[in-house]
């Protein structure tokens, strides 16, 4: 029998990781004049705001740079990454490849209970069409759950990072008129294919869903 876990021996979360999360959320929720795309990061100002030295702040910036959210310039500092049309096209192309593959895998291999988890999220989506923020959150949870069930952590990590970059696009696709209804209909088609264990149909439905997202975001 294993001994009880000694919580005192667990390492606390590194400060730079906490700072990275604060900056990440600040970038996603940024309003003009703060950390919007293209804005330079004022290390001294932010370090003073958080009451920290610039060392953990710089480590946090490196984390965000690895995720594509921040661009670093030698001897100039770092700025919030700007996403252009080609960037969006490239991101959605990779997402379409990886997510359609995951959908096919789930259709073939998911257990009944795992499909019920996706079904529950889909039902929550149906009830959240009047709340765009909530719909966006549940939509993201659905896609991440799909990768969890597909059990490919490498592809899942890549898509998680791609979704962070996608959030830099201020004209979020779900904010376009009618996009929520279209997205929900596309999710319904994905669920039909998953329930039927039709890998080919699930793959095709996911590709349509991601492609439609790009058209709405462009």
N, C-alpha and C positions, 0 to 999 in steps of 0.2 A: 504493500500500500504506500502511495506517495505521501511524503511529509507535507503538512500544511504550507501554503505559499507564504514566504516571509516578505511582506510588502516593503519592509524597511530596506531591503536589498535591491528593490527596483530602482532603476535610474530615472530621474525626473526628465521630462521632455526638455531637450536643449533649448536655450533661450532663442537661438536663431530660428528654430522651427516655429516657435510661437510668433516671432516677429514676421516671419514669412507668411504665416496665415493671416495676420492682421493686415499686412500690405496687400495680400491676394484679394481679400474681401473688399478692401478699400479701392482697389483697382476696378473690381467688378461693379461696385456701386458708385463709382466716381462721377462727380458732377464737374462741370466746367471750372477750371482753375485748380483742381486738385490733382489726382493721378489719372487723368484721361489719356487716351492714346496719344503719344508724341510728347507728353509732359516729362521734363527732366526731373529726376528724383533728387531732392535737396537733402542730402545725408545729414548735414548738421541740424537742420530744422526738425527732421523726423526723429533723430536721435534725442533731441531735447524734448520733443513732444512725448516720447515714450520713456524718457528718463533712463536711457541706456547709453553705452559707449558706441562708437561707430563700428567696432569690430563685429559684434553679433548682427548689426544692421547690414554690413557688407556681406556677411555669410548668407543672410536671408536673401539679399539681392541676387547672389549667385544661384540660389535655389530657384528663384523666379526666372532667372535667365535660362536655366536648364529646362524649364517648363515652356519657354517661349514667350512668357508674359512680359519680360523685360529684355531690352537690348543693351549690352554693355559696349562702351567705346573706350579704347585705350587712352588714358590720361584725360578723359573728358567726363567720365562718370557713366551713368546709366539712365535710360528713359523708358517709359512704358511703350511697348511695341505697338506700332501702327499696323493695322491689318488692311491690305488692299484687296482688290478683286481677285488677283491671282492667288494671293494667300488663301482666301476663302475657298476658291476653286480647288486648290491643292489639299486643303484640310478636309473638305467634304468628299473629295475623291478617295482619300485614304480611309475615311470613316465608312464610306459605302462599301469598300472592299472588305474591311475587317468586320463591320457589323452584319453584313449580309452573310458572311461566312459563319459568324457566331449564331445567327438565326437558324441557319441550316443545321448546325451542330446541335442546337437546343431541340429542334424539331425531331431529330433522330434519337437523342440520348437523354433528354430530360425525364425525370421521374414525374409521376402524377402530382406529387406534392410540390415539386418545383414549378410545374405549369400552373398550379393553383396560386403560387406566389405572384406569378406574372399576371394571372387573371385578376387577382386582388388589386394590383397596381393599375391595371387597365380600368377596372371599375371606379377606382379613385379618380382617374383621369376624366371619366365620364361625368363625375360629380363636380369637377373643378373648372368647367369651361367658362365660368363667369369671373374667375380669379386667375389672371394671367400669371402672376408670380407663383401661385400654388401649382398651376398647371405645368409651368416650366420646370419646377422642382420635381414634381412627380414624374414628368416625362424623362428627366435625366435619371431619376432613380430606376425607372423601367429599363432603360438602356444599360445602365451599370449592372443591374440584376441579371440581365441577359448574358453579359460577359461572365458574371460570377457562376452562373449555371453552366455556361459553355466550358468553364474550367480551363481557360487559357490566360494565365495571369499576365503574360507578356503583351498579348494583344489588348487585354483589358487596361493595362497601364498606359499603353500608347494612346488608346482612345480617350482615357481620362485626361491626359495631357492635351490632346487635340480639342477636347471640349472646353478646356480652360482657354485656349487660344480663340476658339469660336466665340466665347463670351466677350472678347474684346471688341467685337463688332457691335457698335451701339445700336444699329438698326436690326435688333434681334428679330429673327424670322417670325417668331410667334406673335410679335407685335403688329404684324401686317394684318389688315382687315381680312377676315375669313380664314386666316392660317390655322387658328386653333381648331376650327371645325374640320378643316382638311387633314390636319395632323391626327385628330381623333379617328377619322375615317380610315386613314392609313394604318393606324395602330390596330384597328378592328380587323383589317385584312391580314395583318401579321398574326394576330391571335387565332383567326380562322385556320390559317395554314399550320400553326403550331398545334392546335387541337387535333387536326387531321394527321399530324406527324408527317406532313408533306414538306420535306427539306427543300425541294426545288422551289415550291411556291413561297415558302417562308423567305428564302434567299431573294427571290424576285420582289416580293412585297417590301422587304427592307430596303432594297436598292431604290425602289420608287419613293419610299419615304424619305431617304437621305437626299435624293436628287431634288425632290420637291422642296426640301428645306433650303437647299442652295438657291433655288429659283426665288424663294421668298426673301432670302437674305441679301440677294444681289442688288 
